[in-house]
């Protein structure tokens, strides 16, 4: 069944590459792939193709890399060339996953079955740019994948299929990303099969429960120790690997990146507080440094740093880090 449907694919990072690979393995014809222009990467800042482009080239699929799809915009020549390529591809459907460009109406209306988006949340919660990170940061018990019929709004299209994925303690943005990438790859195959069979009915998103996953910003990296330890531990997980959570420690001129941290259970918090007895303890104060962790007072509870990294250095478990830390 798969090979009878022509699927144009638009995506850029690893999350999208997993879906493209699944579509190809399922036997669908992919006449064209759209992805972002090559970007500088690595120490030498060499122009590097996106994971989606590399997968397409490996499969012998033509690739278009327009800087915009707006026919009357700054990069109108790019858009017009992409329009010609899309018309020549004659897609039945376009699958979009973390592409990075806004699709104008002429693109949305071109395929027979429209454009399907693989979104990494259970819509309408966490529309927007960083749904994986914001779900962890908020302490959500679950997130998931929504296959959505795209419209011109920001992740506002009707839903075709939803798959729930639990968020476990210690899930980072990196590990949850990988789980969701696999779930998204499986879900889009189910959706394509359902559409071809006429078995899926698009359901409008409910108005209740809408939240927006704001784009990540490096200015969010410094941990604010007036917040609760539980909140800060979730931020460390949510910002792993980017933009990264950072702290300033005594005796060090540069900020330190925090890769792993936990909010201490109450009994351990009390023990840490006892060590600081007799002095006024404020959020951000260092309570103790051992091979087990670096304990810092917060607005509610104690945060223990478990894995850190100095600028230009390697990630280190705290027992290694403290040996060379002159406080």
ZISULUR-V716079 format. One record per residue. RES is the residue in one letter. SS is DSSP state (alpha for helix, beta for strand, coil for the rest). D_LAST is the distance of its C-alpha to the last C-alpha in whole Angstrom. Layout:
res=(RES:RES)
ss=(SS:SS)
d_last=(D_LAST:D_LAST)
This chain:
res=(X:X:X:X:X:X:X:X:X:X:X:X:X:X:X:X:X:X:X:X:X:X:X:X:X:X:X:X:X:X:X:X:X:X:X:X:X:X:X:X:X:X:X:X:X:X:X:X:X:X:X:X:X:X:X:X:X:X:X:X:X:X:X:X:X:X:X:X:X:X:X:X:X:X:X:X:X:X:X:X:X:X:X:X:X:X:X:X:X:X:X:X:X:X:X:X:X:X:X:X:X:X:X:X:X:X:X:X:X:X:X:X:X:X:X:X:X:X:X:X:X:X:X:X:X:X:X:X:X:X:X:X:X:X:X:X:X:X:X:X:X:X:X:X:X:X:X:X:X:X:X:X:X:X:X:X:X:X:X:X:X:X:X:X:X:X:X:X:X:X:X:X:X:X:X:X:X:X:X:X:X:X:X:X:X:X:X:X:X:X:X:X:X:X:X:X:X:X:X:X:X:X:X:X:X:X:X:X:X:X:X:X:X:X:X:X:X:X:X:X:X:X:X:X:X:X:X:X:X:X:X:X:X:X:X:X:X:X:X:X:X:X:X:X:X:X:X:X:X:X:X:X:X:X:X:X:X:X:X:X:X:X:X:X:X:X:X:X:X:X:X:X:X:X:X:X:X:X:X:X:X:X:X:X:X:X:X:X:X:X:X:X:X:X:X:X:X:X:X:X:X:X:X:X:X:X:X:X:X:X:X:X:X:X:X:X:X:X:X:X:X:X:X:X:X:X:X)
ss=(coil:alpha:alpha:alpha:coil:beta:beta:beta:beta:beta:beta:coil:coil:alpha:alpha:alpha:alpha:alpha:alpha:alpha:alpha:alpha:alpha:alpha:alpha:coil:coil:coil:beta:coil:coil:coil:beta:beta:coil:coil:coil:coil:beta:beta:beta:coil:coil:coil:coil:beta:beta:beta:coil:coil:alpha:alpha:alpha:alpha:alpha:alpha:alpha:alpha:coil:coil:coil:coil:beta:beta:coil:coil:coil:coil:coil:coil:coil:coil:coil:coil:coil:alpha:alpha:alpha:alpha:alpha:alpha:alpha:alpha:alpha:alpha:alpha:alpha:alpha:alpha:coil:coil:coil:beta:beta:beta:beta:beta:coil:coil:coil:coil:coil:coil:coil:alpha:alpha:alpha:alpha:coil:coil:coil:coil:coil:coil:beta:beta:beta:beta:beta:coil:coil:coil:coil:coil:coil:coil:beta:beta:coil:coil:alpha:alpha:alpha:alpha:alpha:alpha:alpha:alpha:coil:coil:coil:beta:beta:beta:beta:beta:beta:beta:beta:coil:coil:coil:coil:coil:coil:coil:coil:coil:beta:beta:beta:beta:beta:beta:beta:beta:coil:coil:coil:coil:coil:coil:alpha:alpha:alpha:alpha:alpha:alpha:alpha:alpha:alpha:alpha:alpha:alpha:alpha:alpha:alpha:alpha:alpha:alpha:alpha:alpha:alpha:alpha:alpha:alpha:coil:coil:coil:coil:coil:coil:beta:coil:coil:coil:coil:coil:coil:coil:coil:beta:beta:coil:coil:coil:coil:alpha:alpha:alpha:coil:beta:coil:coil:coil:coil:coil:beta:alpha:alpha:alpha:alpha:alpha:alpha:alpha:alpha:alpha:alpha:coil:coil:coil:coil:coil:coil:beta:beta:beta:coil:coil:coil:coil:coil:coil:coil:coil:beta:beta:beta:beta:beta:beta:beta:beta:coil:coil:alpha:alpha:alpha:alpha:alpha:alpha:alpha:alpha:alpha:alpha:coil:coil:coil:coil:coil:coil:coil:coil:coil:coil:beta:beta:beta:beta:beta:coil:coil:beta:beta:beta:beta:beta:coil:coil:beta:coil:beta:beta:beta:beta:beta:beta:beta:beta:beta:coil:coil:coil:coil:coil:beta:beta:alpha:alpha:alpha:alpha:alpha:alpha:alpha:coil:coil:coil)
d_last=(66:62:64:67:64:63:59:57:53:51:47:44:41:41:42:45:46:46:48:50:50:52:54:55:55:58:60:60:61:59:60:58:54:52:48:46:46:44:41:38:36:34:32:35:36:40:42:42:44:43:43:46:48:47:49:52:52:52:55:57:57:57:54:54:51:52:50:51:54:56:59:59:56:54:54:57:58:56:57:61:60:58:61:63:61:61:65:66:63:65:63:64:60:57:54:50:47:44:46:44:48:50:53:56:59:61:59:59:62:63:63:65:63:60:57:54:51:48:46:43:43:46:47:48:44:42:44:42:40:37:38:36:33:34:36:33:31:34:34:37:39:41:41:44:46:49:52:53:56:54:56:55:52:48:49:52:54:56:55:56:54:51:49:46:43:41:37:35:32:29:31:30:31:32:33:36:37:38:40:41:42:44:46:47:49:51:51:53:55:56:57:59:61:62:62:65:66:67:65:62:62:60:59:57:54:54:53:51:47:47:43:41:38:37:36:32:30:27:26:26:23:20:20:21:20:23:25:25:23:26:27:23:24:27:26:23:26:29:27:26:27:28:27:23:21:18:15:12:8:6:5:8:11:13:14:14:17:18:21:21:20:22:23:23:26:27:27:23:22:24:22:18:20:21:17:17:20:21:19:20:18:19:19:15:13:11:13:12:10:13:15:17:15:12:14:14:17:20:23:25:23:20:19:17:16:18:18:16:16:14:17:20:18:20:19:17:18:14:15:15:12:9:11:9:6:4:0)
